[in-house]
């Protein structure tokens, strides 16, 4: 069997396998944003009750942030990846059952799988490519964004054809997870990541206050998933369009996220994290203004795409800085990243839904530019020498 770093180019077999694993997790969690509305209709519940499903994912990720480092050291990173793929498979199977408790358990298992991937994959990528870790971290998020785009497309297609959203959302998770178990897990188990012969210099890995880097991740993820989970519902309400149309239009945010991350590699490899963060947050605010204010659906969708381009770079930069802050224990840095994701995904979209029930979706959605504005203010105050 070939070495995990022996394939053509600097990435190697294991790097591509880790990218694929990140894609499965992104499809699962981002797909929830596409199925919340049809799931709410199927179960006959209110908006706040449906918001609990992504909260289950968030709770799993919070747990990974709190105890993930210890579990990873005891169980092993490769075994955690096996757990992730099996959890995806079982969770998707339970989600297929049209019973509320079964779908809740399924959402929890999807969350466990996603949390394990969030904890392990960035660390293994950083160990494989220690001198250019920001680039594979951004590329893995690009793969994740591309796979996430498929969720609204497939859900909309299966809704439009009458097949049912479960075929568009759950079937790909089952198939891809099974493929990872069969084809990639043996490779991941056969060899631990070894440093690749990188000759690029890592940018902006100076140690600094961990709390500031962690709060950057919290704000970035809060803005991102407020748009991922509720953009379709907002567009359907604001523009009076059918669910399938709103899902496709909301998917433009994921298109922007994917485009931003695909082309962001040279940017994050060249400019300091502070500069990239300020630029990304600024573009995100500009795109949100267009999305929020335009009375034309196509223009609003274009604003979502622009917001996605800006927001796309924020989390990869934040998690790279967190891991770099703990070179003696990178899993601890990744655990902080998982904790940031869990708290943000658990709190921000649910808070937005509560606000929407009280003051309306349009007013509630102003929390997004608040998140991004705080991120700008933090980084404007941060000394350039500290990244």
N, C-alpha and C positions, 0 to 999 in steps of 0.2 A: 504494500500500500504506500502511496506517495506521501511525502511530508506535507503537512497542512500549509506550508508556505512555498511549495515547489511548483505550483501551476504558473502559467504565463503571467507576467506582470508582478507587481509587488503585493497584490492582494492575497492570492493563494486560495486553495480549496476551502479551508475552514472559514476564511473571511466571507466568501460567498455564501457558505452554509449559514453563518451567523446573520448575514443580511436577509436571507430567506426566512429565518426564524423571526426576525424583527418584523418582517412583512406580515406574517400570520397574526402576530399580536396586534399590529396596527389595523388589519382588516377587522379583527374581532371587536376592538374597542371603538374604533371610528364608525364601524357599521351600526353600533347601537344608536348613534345619532340619526341614522336613516330609518331605523325600525321603531323608534319610540312612538311615532304617531300611529302607524298601523297596529302596533302592539297595544297601545292605549285603546284603540277602537275594538280590537279583538277581545280584550279583557273587560271592556266596559267600565274603566276606571278613570279617575281624574288625572290631570297633568302631573300633580305632585306625586301621586302614587307610582306613576311610570318612571319618574325621576329617580326612584329608589334603585332601579336596576344598575345604572352606572355608578351609583353610590356603593353597591356591593363590590364592583371592581375597585373603587377607591379604597374601601376598607381592606381589601386584600393587599393593595399596594402599600397602604400605611403599615400593615403588619410586616411586609417585606422590608420597609424602611427601618422599622424598630428592631427586628430580630434577624434580618436577612444576612448580615455579616456572620453572625454566629452559626446560622443554619448552613450557609455556604461552606464555612470552614469544616463543619462536621459531616455534611452530606457529600460535598464535592460539587463543583460547578457543572460538570457534565451530567451528573445525575439530576441536578436541578433542571437542566434543560429537558431531560426525559420526562420529568414530572410536568413541566410546562406543556409539552406536546400532548401527553395523555390527558391532562386537565382540559385542554382545548377540545379534544375529541369527546370526552364524557360530557362536558358542559354543553357543547353543541347538540349532542344527542338528547339531553334532558330539555333543552330549550325548545326542541321540536314538539314536545308534549304540550298540548293546549290546556294545561293546568297551571294555575298561578304559582303554587309552591314549587312545582317542578321547574318552571322557568326561572324562579328566583334562585334555586340551587344551581341551575345551569349558569346563570349570570355570575354567581359566586365562583364557580369553577373556571369560567372564562377569565375572571379577574385573577385567580390564583396563577393560571398559566401566563397571563400577561405580566403579572408582578414578577414571576420567576425570570422571564425573559428580560424585563427591564433591569433586574438586578445583575444578571450574569453577562448578558451580551456586551454591554459597553466595557466591562472590565476585561473580557477576553479580547475584544478589539484593541483596547489600549495596551494590553500585554503583547499582542501580536505586532503592533506598530507603535512602539513607545516614542519614536521621534516625530511621528506625524499623526498622532492619535485624533486630532481635531478633524482631519479629512475623512477617515473611515467612519467616525461618529456621525459626521454630517451625511456621508453617503448612505449609511444604514438608515438614517432618518428619511433620506430621499426614497429609498426602496420602500420604507414603511408608508410614505405618503402616496407613492404610486399604487401600492396595493390597497390603500385606504380609498382611493378614487373608485376602485372597482365596486365597493360596497353600495354607494348610492346608485350607481349605474345598474348593477344587477338587481337591487331591490326595486328600483323603478321599472325595470323591464319585466320582472315577474309580477309586479302589481298590475302593470298595464295589460299583460297577457292573461291575467286571471290565474296564473299558476300558484301564486302565494309568495309572500316575502320570505318565508322560511327557506325556500329553495334558492333564492338569491343570496341569502345571508349565511345560513347554517351549512348548506352542502359544501361550499368551498372550504370552510373551516375544517370540516371532517376530512375531506380529501387531502388537503395540504398538510394537515397535522399527521395523518397516517403516512404520507410520503416522507415527512421528516423523520418519523420514527423508523421507518424501514430503510431509508437510504442515507440519512445524515448522522443519526445518533451513533452508529458504530464508529464513524470517523472521529466524531467529537470525543468519544470515549477512548480512542486508541492512542491519543497523544495530547499532552497539554500544550497550550500555546507557547511558542518560543519566539524570542525577539526576531523580527524580520530585519533583513539587511537594508533598512531604510537609510537614505542619505539626505532626506529633507529635514529641516530643522523645525521642531515644534514651536509654535508661536504662542506667546503669552501664557506660560506655565508657571509664573512666579507665584509663590505661596502668599496667601493673604488671608484676611478674616473670612472664615468659612460661613458665618451667618449671612454676610452680604451676598456671597455667591449663591447660597441656598435660597435667600429671598428673591433673587433674580429668577430662579427656576420656578418658584411658587407663582410669581406674577405672570411669567410667560405662559405657563400651563393653564392658569386660570383664564387668561384671555383666549387661548387656543380652544379649549374645550367648551367654553361658553358659546363659541361659534359652531363648533362641531356638533354639539347636542341639540341646539335649539334654533339654528338658522332655518331649517326646513319649516318648522312650526311658525316662525316669525314671518317668513315669506308667504306662506299660505294664508296667514291672517292679514298681512299688510296689503297683499296684491290680489286676494280673492281668487286663487288658482287651485286646481286640483292637487291632491297629495303627491302624485307622481311627478307633476311639473315642479312643485316646490322642492322635492327631493333632488331632482336633477339640478335645479338652479343653485341650491345650497351646496351641492357637490363642487361648485366652482371654487369654494374656499379650499377644498382639498387639492384641486388642480393647481391653485396658486401655491399651496404648501409644497407640492411635489416639484413644481417648476423652480421654486426658490431654492430647494435643497439640492436639486440636480446641478444647478449652476453656481451654488454657493461655495463649492470646494475651494477654488482658487481665491475667493474673497476671504473666507475664514482662515485660510493658510497664509494670507499676506498681511491682513490688518489686525490690530489689537482687538481683543474681545470687547472692550469698552466702545470702540468705534463701530464695530459690527452691531452691537446691541442697540446703540443709539440710532443707527441708520434703519435697522429692522423695525424697531418700535415706531419710529417716525413714519415709515411707509405703512405700517399696520394701522396707525391712527388715520392716515389719509384715506386708505381704502375703506375703513369702517365708516367714515363720514359719508362717503359715496353710497355705500350699502344702506346705511340707516336713513339717509335723507331723500334718496331718489324715488320718485313715484313710478318709475319705469322698471319693470322686472329685469329686463336685460341689463340695464345700467347698474342696478343693485347687485346683480350677479357678478358683473365686472368689478364692482367695488369689493365684493367678497374675495374674488381672485387676487386683487391687489393686496388686500389685507393678509391673505395667505402667504403671498411672497414675502412680505415684511416679517410676519410672525414666524415663518419657517426656520429662521436662523437662530431664534432666541433660545430655545431649549437645548439644541446641540451645543451651542457655545457655553451655556450655563452648566450642563453636565460635564463637559470637558474641563471646565475650570474647577468643578467640585472634585473630580477624580485627581486632577493635578495638585489640588490642595493637600491630598493625603497620599503622597508617593510611597510611604511606608505601608499603607493599607488601602489600596484602591477600592476594595470591596466596600469599605466604610464610606468612601465618597459616593459610590454608586447607590448605597443604601440611603444616603441623604437625598439623592436624586429621586429614588423611588418614594421616599416619604413626601417630598415636594409634590410629586405627581398625585399621590393618593389624597393628600389634603386638598389640593387644588381641584381635582376631578370630583371629590366628594362634596366640597363646599360650594364652589363657584356656580356650577350649573343648577344645583338645587336652590341656592339662594336666588338665582336669577328667576327660576320658576315661581318661587314664593313671591318675589317682587312683582312678577308679571300678573299673578293672580290678584294682587292688591292694587297696583297702579297701571297695569297694562304692559304689554310686551315691549312697546317702543320706548317707554320711559325706563323700564327695567334694563334694557340693553345698554344703557349708558354706563353700566359698570365696566364694559370692555375698554373704552378709552381711559377710564380711571386706572385700570390695571396697567395699561401701557404707559400712561402719563407718569405714574409712580416709578415705573422702570426707567423712564427717561430722566426723571429728577434724581434718582439714586445714582445713575451713571454719570450725570453731569457733575455731581458733587464728588464722585470718586476720583482720586488722583490718577492721572494717566500712568504713572510709574507703577501703580498697583494693578493695572488692567481693569 
